[in-house]
Each structure stands twice: as structure tokens, then as C-alpha cells.
Amino acid sequence: MSNFVRVLQAAELPAGSKKAVEVAGKWILLCNTDNRLFAVSNICSHAEEKLDCGRMGRTWIACPLHGARFELATGRAMNPPATKPIATYEVRTVDGWIEVGILPVGQASA
């Protein structure tokens, strides 16, 4: 289990919105969609473009450059030109604050 960092008041991320935050030196994209919070890398695995400028669907985020979509829950690349996933992070709400795990999901803590 990762250590969590408090990053944003929950009220600052209403339903249907997204916001990039810096966590432990990495830019993470918080997405509030489909009645859930998601935290993913803010960088496209194909074009290295910032994803916070892209369109967000109920379960995905799209790169603004080439339209590659990534599944928010898993980071899986859903269509070309992206073939590699993006990192996902644990996210939770505690006492009205959004907290994000400092390590990507699946990466063992040191």
C-alpha cells in the first residue's frame, strides 16, 4: 500500500471535471467522472503530451494531440496510436480532501 499525499479539497473537483496536480515530483491527473475519482499520469504514453487538455469521457481520457484514449481505471491504451498504458494511482477522499498514492498502482513500495 502506498503512502498518500493530500492534494486538493474535494469541492475543488466537481463531477465531470479534471485537474492536474503535482505529487512527489510527478504530474498526476485527477478525474471526477462516472461517480468515481481516478488518478492517472498526466502524460500520454505515445506523444508525451499533457492529458489535462484532452477530452474526458465517463471511463476514459483522450490525448489532445492524436486522440489516443486511455482507460481511467487501468491506464490501458484503448486505441492507436498509443499502445502502451499510462500509470494509475490510488486515490481516496479523507475528511473532505482528495489524497493520492505516491507510487503507481502495481509498483512495490521501497
Beta strands, then each sheet from edge to edge (+ up, - down):
strand 1: 4-9
strand 2: 17-23
strand 3: 26-33
strand 4: 36-41
strand 5: 60-62
strand 6: 69-71
strand 7: 88-94
strand 8: 97-104
sheet 1: 1+ 8- 7+ 4- 3+ 2-
sheet 2: 5+ 6-
end
